[in-house]
Amino acid sequence: GKSASSYKATSGILFLAQPTVKIANSSTGVKVTWNKISGAKGYVVYSSSYNASTKKWSSWKNRGAAAANKTAWVDKSVKSGSYYKYTVKAVNGNYSSTYKSSAGLLYLAQPTVKVSVAENGIKVNWSKSGGAKKYVVYRSVYDNGKYTGWKEMGSFSSSQTTWTDVNISAADIYKYTVRAVNNNAKSSFDSGKIIKGDGGEVSFEPATWKKSTVFNFYKNASAGITDNDKAGYTLKQWQKLQNLEFEGLDDVMRESIESMLFSEEDAESIVVEKGSTEASQYYPKCILTDLSKIKSTSAERLSNGNYKIKIVMQDEDTPLNASSSFLGKITTNVVYWSDIEKALKETGISIDVKDKSLNHKNFTITAEMTPDGKFVSVRHYGEIDFDMTVAIMLSTYEMDMEIVSVIDYTDFKY
């Protein structure tokens, strides 16, 4: 007859699903989170660190058990600038789940942020984080009973640990935070350090601003047109002949020169559209770095709440061309000797220049600006004193001419 083999049942086994693990940088270390697993009476966390010298990951290290009602743990032993990965097992008595390693994470410590009132604005300081390649500063403004979302104010090199916010309003309340960054890895950031305007504790009056503050306030607004937002505006350029002496030829030369100038009444107003290529081309890019070329600055608060700033430049004698002129690094309201030479050649008359002076005097930028650093109106004013001794055929003439040159920028559209 038929026979059957005997059999023996295996002992029972408890199936525990594999936890899904997520890791992220937190304010105090690497935060490890996982989902709850049915039937688990606890969880065991394991970690591994990367050795940059051997280029190998270490063996899994048991970091301890967590209760069944816990789904998060923070590894506070981590070092900023080092890589870590984690896994979690669900356990119940002698039974445990399988496990899967998380991806590696570069831990970047959260910078410690301090804010203080500076003479020219709000100074933000932060601590260095190991492994950071740059730092990103964020700002939030208290508006209508709540803080706005974080706005990125700028990225700074890993060696920089301070920045001053000059684009502020005295009546507002601000908070700041800083994040350490290394490619795709980012530290966490805190809820922000708060500082008040003169609604409470301090006053950011522009009258106290130093030369560098006034200049940077203007320069940052200029960059908003030439580099970033390309705001629209209306442009008007005009000149006025103040004085002319040309040895007996005054009337003839005056008529000729005035025909080449545009008076304030006759000058055309050019509307430059917001976002257009012309918006960044027509407004002068501010690339001046030598603040010794600035004679003086001033700033004041107007009755409408806006700021009025003034930048007065040193005089510049006979700038040859745009690349050699310091005024050319802040304005287009400059006459270069190379342009004069070209104009003399185009006359077709043999003119021999014996002596020359093309002195730019009293160049002044006056601007009305909003407290958040946007232009309302800007004027570039300059006086050009032109002295020249020339030989025309057999005669020598001396000419002394003074021209006022102005460029007005108004009706800004952001």
C-alpha positions as CSV (number, residue, x, y, z in Angstrom):
1,G,0.0,0.0,0.0
2,K,0.9,3.7,-0.2
3,S,3.0,5.3,2.6
4,A,3.5,9.0,3.5
5,S,6.4,10.6,5.1
6,S,6.1,12.1,8.6
7,Y,6.3,15.8,9.1
8,K,7.1,18.2,11.8
9,A,5.7,21.7,12.1
10,T,8.1,24.6,12.4
11,S,7.9,27.0,15.3
12,G,5.7,30.0,14.8
13,I,7.3,33.3,13.5
14,L,6.1,36.8,13.9
15,F,6.3,38.9,10.8
16,L,7.4,42.5,11.4
17,A,7.4,44.9,8.4
18,Q,10.6,46.8,7.6
19,P,10.4,50.4,8.9
20,T,10.8,53.2,6.4
21,V,13.6,55.5,7.6
22,K,14.1,59.2,6.9
23,I,16.9,61.4,8.1
24,A,17.5,65.1,8.2
25,N,19.7,67.8,9.8
26,S,18.1,69.3,12.8
27,S,19.1,72.1,15.3
28,T,20.8,69.6,17.7
29,G,22.0,66.8,15.4
30,V,20.7,64.3,12.8
31,K,17.0,63.5,13.3
32,V,16.0,59.9,12.4
33,T,12.3,59.2,11.9
34,W,10.5,56.0,11.0
35,N,6.9,54.8,10.6
36,K,5.1,52.7,13.2
37,I,5.1,49.0,12.6
38,S,2.1,46.8,13.6
39,G,3.1,44.2,16.2
40,A,6.4,46.0,17.2
41,K,7.1,46.4,20.9
42,G,10.1,48.6,20.3
43,Y,12.7,49.7,17.7
44,V,16.5,49.6,17.6
45,V,18.4,52.3,15.8
46,Y,21.8,51.7,14.1
47,S,24.2,54.2,12.6
48,S,27.2,54.1,10.3
49,S,29.8,56.9,9.6
50,Y,31.9,57.5,6.6
51,N,35.7,57.5,6.9
52,A,37.1,60.0,4.4
53,S,40.6,58.6,4.7
54,T,39.7,55.0,3.8
55,K,36.6,56.0,1.8
56,K,34.6,53.3,3.6
57,W,31.5,53.2,5.7
58,S,31.9,51.8,9.3
59,S,30.0,48.7,10.5
60,W,26.5,49.2,11.9
61,K,26.6,50.4,15.5
62,N,23.7,49.8,17.8
63,R,22.6,53.2,19.1
64,G,20.0,51.9,21.5
65,A,16.3,51.0,21.7
66,A,13.2,53.1,21.4
67,A,9.8,52.4,22.9
68,A,6.9,51.2,20.7
69,N,5.3,54.6,20.9
70,K,8.4,56.4,19.6
71,T,9.1,57.1,15.9
72,A,11.9,59.6,16.1
73,W,15.4,59.9,17.6
74,V,18.1,62.6,17.4
75,D,21.8,61.6,17.1
76,K,23.5,64.4,19.1
77,S,27.0,62.9,18.8
78,V,27.5,63.8,15.1
79,K,30.2,66.2,13.9
80,S,29.5,68.9,11.4
81,G,31.0,68.2,8.0
82,S,30.8,64.4,8.4
83,Y,28.6,61.9,6.6
84,Y,26.2,59.5,8.4
85,K,23.6,56.9,7.5
86,Y,21.0,55.1,9.7
87,T,18.6,52.2,9.8
88,V,16.0,51.0,12.2
89,K,14.7,47.5,13.1
90,A,11.3,46.8,14.5
91,V,11.5,44.3,17.4
92,N,9.2,42.1,19.5
93,G,10.9,39.8,21.9
94,N,13.2,37.6,19.9
95,Y,11.7,38.7,16.6
96,S,12.9,41.5,14.5
97,S,12.2,43.0,11.1
98,T,14.6,43.2,8.2
99,Y,16.2,46.6,7.7
100,K,17.3,48.9,4.9
101,S,19.9,51.6,5.1
102,S,19.1,55.2,4.6
103,A,21.0,57.3,2.1
104,G,24.1,59.0,3.4
105,L,23.7,62.5,4.9
106,L,26.2,65.3,5.3
107,Y,25.6,66.7,8.7
108,L,25.8,70.5,8.8
109,A,25.4,72.2,12.2
110,Q,22.8,74.9,12.5
111,P,24.6,78.3,12.7
112,T,24.1,80.2,15.9
113,V,22.7,83.6,14.9
114,K,23.0,87.0,16.8
115,V,21.5,90.3,15.7
116,S,22.4,93.8,16.9
117,V,21.8,97.4,16.0
118,A,24.6,98.9,14.0
119,E,25.0,102.6,13.2
120,N,23.9,101.9,9.6
121,G,21.4,99.2,10.0
122,I,21.0,95.7,11.5
123,K,24.1,93.6,11.9
124,V,23.7,89.8,11.6
125,N,26.5,87.5,13.0
126,W,26.6,83.7,12.8
127,S,28.9,80.9,13.9
128,K,30.8,78.7,11.4
129,S,29.6,75.2,10.6
130,G,32.1,72.5,9.7
131,G,31.7,71.4,6.1
132,A,29.8,74.5,4.9
133,K,30.7,75.9,1.5
134,K,28.6,79.0,2.0
135,Y,26.0,80.6,4.2
136,V,22.6,81.9,3.2
137,V,20.9,84.7,5.2
138,Y,17.1,84.9,5.4
139,R,14.9,87.7,6.6
140,S,11.2,87.9,7.7
141,V,9.3,91.1,8.3
142,Y,6.4,91.6,10.8
143,D,3.4,92.7,8.8
144,N,-0.3,93.0,9.6
145,G,0.0,90.9,12.8
146,K,2.3,88.2,11.5
147,Y,5.7,87.5,10.0
148,T,6.1,87.2,6.2
149,G,7.7,84.1,4.8
150,W,11.5,83.9,4.8
151,K,13.2,85.9,2.0
152,E,16.7,85.1,0.9
153,M,18.9,88.2,1.5
154,G,22.2,86.8,0.1
155,S,24.7,84.0,-0.1
156,F,28.1,84.5,1.6
157,S,31.4,82.6,1.4
158,S,32.4,80.0,4.1
159,S,34.9,82.5,5.5
160,Q,32.3,85.2,6.1
161,T,30.3,85.3,9.4
162,T,28.8,88.8,9.4
163,W,26.5,90.9,7.2
164,T,24.7,94.3,7.8
165,D,21.2,94.8,6.4
166,V,20.9,98.5,5.4
167,N,17.6,98.1,3.5
168,I,15.5,98.6,6.6
169,S,12.7,100.9,7.8
170,A,12.8,102.3,11.3
171,A,9.2,101.4,12.1
172,D,9.4,97.7,11.2
173,I,10.3,94.6,13.1
174,Y,12.6,92.1,11.5
175,K,13.9,88.6,12.3
176,Y,16.9,86.8,10.7
177,T,18.2,83.3,10.4
178,V,21.1,81.7,8.6
179,R,21.6,78.3,6.9
180,A,24.8,76.5,6.2
181,V,25.0,75.0,2.7
182,N,27.2,72.5,0.9
183,N,25.9,71.7,-2.6
184,N,22.5,69.9,-1.9
185,A,23.2,69.5,1.8
186,K,21.6,72.2,4.0
187,S,21.6,72.7,7.8
188,S,18.4,73.4,9.6
189,F,17.7,77.0,10.6
190,D,16.1,78.4,13.7
191,S,12.9,80.4,14.1
192,G,14.8,83.6,13.8
193,K,16.4,86.3,16.0
194,I,14.1,89.4,16.3
195,I,15.0,93.0,16.4
196,K,12.7,96.0,16.5
197,G,12.7,99.4,14.8
198,D,11.9,102.7,16.6
199,G,8.4,101.4,17.3
200,G,10.1,100.0,20.4
201,E,13.8,100.1,21.0
202,V,16.1,101.6,18.4
203,S,16.1,104.2,15.6
204,F,17.7,103.6,12.2
205,E,17.9,107.3,11.2
206,P,19.7,107.9,7.9
207,A,21.2,111.0,9.3
208,T,23.6,108.8,11.2
209,W,24.8,106.8,8.2
210,K,28.4,106.6,7.3
211,K,29.8,107.2,3.8
212,S,29.9,103.4,3.0
213,T,26.3,103.0,4.1
214,V,24.9,105.7,1.9
215,F,27.0,104.5,-1.0
216,N,26.0,100.8,-0.6
217,F,22.3,101.8,-0.2
218,Y,22.6,103.5,-3.6
219,K,24.7,100.8,-5.2
220,N,22.3,98.0,-4.1
221,A,19.4,99.9,-5.6
222,S,21.3,100.4,-8.8
223,A,22.0,96.6,-9.0
224,G,18.3,96.1,-8.8
225,I,18.0,97.8,-12.2
226,T,21.2,96.8,-14.0
227,D,21.6,93.2,-12.6
228,N,18.3,92.0,-11.3
229,D,14.8,93.4,-11.6
230,K,15.4,95.8,-14.5
231,A,12.9,98.3,-13.2
232,G,11.4,100.7,-15.7
233,Y,11.9,104.5,-15.5
234,T,11.8,107.7,-17.5
235,L,15.2,109.2,-18.6
236,K,15.9,112.8,-19.5
237,Q,19.4,114.2,-20.3
238,W,20.1,117.9,-20.8
239,Q,22.9,120.5,-20.7
240,K,23.4,124.2,-20.2
241,L,26.3,126.3,-21.4
242,Q,27.4,128.4,-18.4
243,N,30.4,130.2,-19.8
244,L,32.3,130.5,-23.0
245,E,35.4,132.5,-23.9
246,F,37.0,132.0,-27.3
247,E,39.2,135.0,-28.2
248,G,36.9,137.1,-30.4
249,L,34.9,134.1,-31.7
250,D,32.6,133.9,-28.7
251,D,29.3,134.6,-30.5
252,V,30.1,132.2,-33.4
253,M,31.3,129.4,-31.1
254,R,28.4,129.9,-28.7
255,E,25.8,129.5,-31.4
256,S,27.6,126.4,-32.7
257,I,28.0,124.8,-29.3
258,E,24.5,125.6,-28.1
259,S,23.1,123.9,-31.2
260,M,24.7,120.7,-30.1
261,L,23.2,120.9,-26.5
262,F,19.7,120.0,-25.3
263,S,18.2,122.4,-22.8
264,E,16.0,121.1,-20.0
265,E,13.0,122.5,-21.9
266,D,13.9,120.9,-25.2
267,A,15.3,117.5,-24.0
268,E,13.2,114.5,-24.8
269,S,11.9,112.3,-22.0
270,I,12.6,108.6,-22.9
271,V,10.3,106.0,-21.3
272,V,12.3,102.8,-20.6
273,E,10.0,99.8,-20.1
274,K,10.3,97.6,-17.0
275,G,12.2,94.3,-17.8
276,S,13.6,95.6,-21.1
277,T,17.2,95.2,-22.2
278,E,17.3,99.0,-22.4
279,A,16.4,99.2,-18.7
280,S,19.8,97.7,-17.7
281,Q,21.7,99.4,-20.5
282,Y,20.6,103.0,-20.0
283,Y,21.0,103.1,-16.2
284,P,24.7,103.3,-15.3
285,K,26.0,100.2,-13.6
286,C,27.7,101.1,-10.3
287,I,31.0,99.3,-10.2
288,L,33.0,101.8,-8.1
289,T,35.0,100.2,-5.3
290,D,37.4,102.9,-4.2
291,L,35.4,105.0,-1.7
292,S,38.2,107.5,-1.5
293,K,36.9,108.9,-4.8
294,I,33.8,110.0,-2.8
295,K,34.2,113.5,-1.3
296,S,31.1,113.4,0.9
297,T,27.7,111.8,1.5
298,S,24.6,112.7,3.4
299,A,21.2,111.2,4.0
300,E,17.9,112.4,5.6
301,R,14.4,111.2,6.2
302,L,11.7,113.1,4.2
303,S,8.3,114.0,5.5
304,N,6.7,111.2,3.4
305,G,8.9,108.6,5.0
306,N,11.3,108.2,2.1
307,Y,15.0,108.8,2.3
308,K,17.0,111.5,0.4
309,I,20.6,110.6,-0.2
310,K,23.4,112.7,-1.7
311,I,26.8,111.4,-3.0
312,V,29.4,114.1,-4.0
313,M,32.4,112.8,-5.9
314,Q,35.9,114.1,-6.1
315,D,36.8,116.2,-9.1
316,E,38.4,114.3,-12.1
317,D,40.7,116.0,-14.5
318,T,40.7,115.0,-18.2
319,P,39.5,111.4,-18.1
320,L,40.8,109.6,-21.2
321,N,38.1,106.9,-21.6
322,A,35.6,104.9,-19.6
323,S,38.0,102.3,-18.4
324,S,40.4,104.8,-16.9
325,S,37.8,107.1,-15.3
326,F,36.5,106.6,-11.7
327,L,33.4,108.7,-12.5
328,G,32.8,106.3,-15.4
329,K,32.3,103.6,-12.8
330,I,29.2,105.3,-11.3
331,T,27.7,107.4,-14.1
332,T,27.4,107.9,-17.9
333,N,27.5,111.7,-17.3
334,V,31.1,112.0,-18.3
335,V,32.9,113.6,-21.3
336,Y,36.1,111.7,-22.2
337,W,39.1,113.2,-24.0
338,S,39.0,110.4,-26.6
339,D,35.5,111.7,-27.6
340,I,36.8,115.2,-28.0
341,E,39.7,114.0,-30.2
342,K,37.3,112.2,-32.4
343,A,35.0,115.2,-32.7
344,L,38.0,117.4,-33.7
345,K,39.0,115.0,-36.4
346,E,35.5,114.9,-37.8
347,T,35.6,118.7,-38.4
348,G,38.0,118.1,-41.3
349,I,40.0,121.1,-40.1
350,S,43.7,120.8,-39.1
351,I,43.6,121.5,-35.4
352,D,46.7,121.1,-33.3
353,V,45.9,120.9,-29.5
354,K,48.7,122.6,-27.6
355,D,47.2,122.4,-24.1
356,K,44.1,120.9,-22.6
357,S,42.1,120.4,-19.4
358,L,38.7,118.6,-19.2
359,N,37.9,119.0,-15.5
360,H,34.7,117.4,-14.1
361,K,33.7,119.2,-11.0
362,N,31.0,118.9,-8.3
363,F,29.6,115.7,-9.7
364,T,26.7,114.8,-7.4
365,I,24.1,112.0,-7.3
366,T,20.9,113.0,-5.5
367,A,18.2,110.3,-5.0
368,E,14.9,109.9,-3.3
369,M,14.6,106.3,-2.2
370,T,12.1,104.2,-0.3
371,P,13.2,102.7,3.1
372,D,13.3,99.2,1.4
373,G,15.9,100.5,-1.0
374,K,14.1,101.4,-4.2
375,F,14.5,104.5,-6.3
376,V,11.8,107.2,-6.6
377,S,13.9,109.6,-8.5
378,V,17.7,110.1,-9.2
379,R,19.7,113.0,-10.6
380,H,23.2,112.8,-11.9
381,Y,24.6,116.4,-11.9
382,G,28.0,117.5,-13.1
383,E,30.0,120.6,-14.2
384,I,32.5,120.3,-17.0
385,D,35.2,122.9,-17.2
386,F,36.9,122.7,-20.7
387,D,40.1,124.7,-21.2
388,M,42.1,124.2,-24.5
389,T,44.8,126.0,-26.4
390,V,44.7,125.1,-30.1
391,A,46.6,126.1,-33.3
392,I,44.4,126.4,-36.4
393,M,46.4,127.1,-39.5
394,L,48.7,130.1,-38.4
395,S,46.7,131.3,-35.5
396,T,46.5,130.1,-31.8
397,Y,43.3,130.3,-29.8
398,E,42.5,129.8,-26.2
399,M,39.1,128.5,-25.2
400,D,37.5,128.4,-21.8
401,M,34.0,126.7,-21.6
402,E,31.9,125.5,-18.7
403,I,28.9,123.2,-19.2
404,V,26.4,121.9,-16.7
405,S,25.3,118.4,-17.6
406,V,22.3,116.6,-16.0
407,I,20.7,113.2,-16.3
408,D,17.3,112.8,-14.5
409,Y,15.8,109.3,-13.9
410,T,12.1,109.5,-12.7
411,D,8.9,107.5,-12.5
412,F,10.5,104.2,-11.5
413,K,8.4,101.1,-12.1
414,Y,9.3,98.0,-10.0
